[in-house]
Amino acid sequence: MRRIGFVLIPGFQLMYMAALSVFEFANISAGKELYEIEVLSETGGLIPSSHGMMVQTEPFGEPTFDTVIFGGGMATFTATPGLVDFAVKARESSRRVASICTGVFILAQAGILDGRRATTHWLATSELKEGYPKIKLEPDRIFTIDGPVWTSAGMSAGIDLALEMVEKDFGRDLARSVAKKLVLSHRRAGGQLQHSELLDMDARSDRVQSSLDFARRNLKKTLTVDDLAEAANLSRRQFSRVFHSETGQSPAKAIEHLRVEAARLMLEQSRHSIEVIAAENGFVDSERMRRAFLRICGQPPQVVRRNARMATEEQSDA
């Protein structure tokens, strides 16, 4: 059985604790206790969350855990000497240490991330980069594994981090079973972007959202404004006006962003050729896709793929 120590600080965000459900449901799916979870804090006792709910914790002792996970707060913070000391001890005695969201600052202040790759919530990346220049920051990733040190972005990314731990520990089938029980639509790979183009567009009306969903399902096809207007049940003129008002961009620009996002996932997670990926996502040819990637990502597709493969190889060696 693997013991998980989950560290909370006063003012922690309750969403971080969703990661613990992954280990709970791993036990349920396996029909036996694979993981034992202990919730910890520096002082022990009741610890308040960011909106006041109290959670019972055990005080720090000698870290005798397989894995120690540090959760952060609603904002960046300076770790107490006791937190830093416990993080150092956990790194020395545990198989792996991890952080969710701003919990990364505990690992950073303990010097655990010096020379290592790490990620955190996109809102905290600038402060982490400025305060800890020795960290090899990967600001776009859902989670990052560098040897025995795991870090994730914020909020729901902790679930993805925990699912990857279950897969590493007990295999893909168990991780998939857990994801299904948690009613996740899909498992996100570590290299997936923290940002979703659909979220960035922030469509407020059902009609515009319907048009975006239609586009996402049909990226391989030639998509026109008339097609999207029909999906939204609006005239071409009405649709163009409403779409720009809600998303701040033209339908053509929005489709290009969706195609780049989908193509990037294929580059990172499949072995298809650049030409096949371009065709599958509606680009006229690979050169058109290359230009779109340079505009939106600042890198050509080949570099995106190479970086993803390098990260995967490093994670496999972890």
Order of alpha helices (4+ residues) and beta strands (2+ residues): beta-alpha-beta-beta-beta-beta-alpha-beta-alpha-beta-alpha-beta-beta-beta-alpha-alpha-alpha-alpha-alpha-alpha-alpha-alpha-alpha-alpha
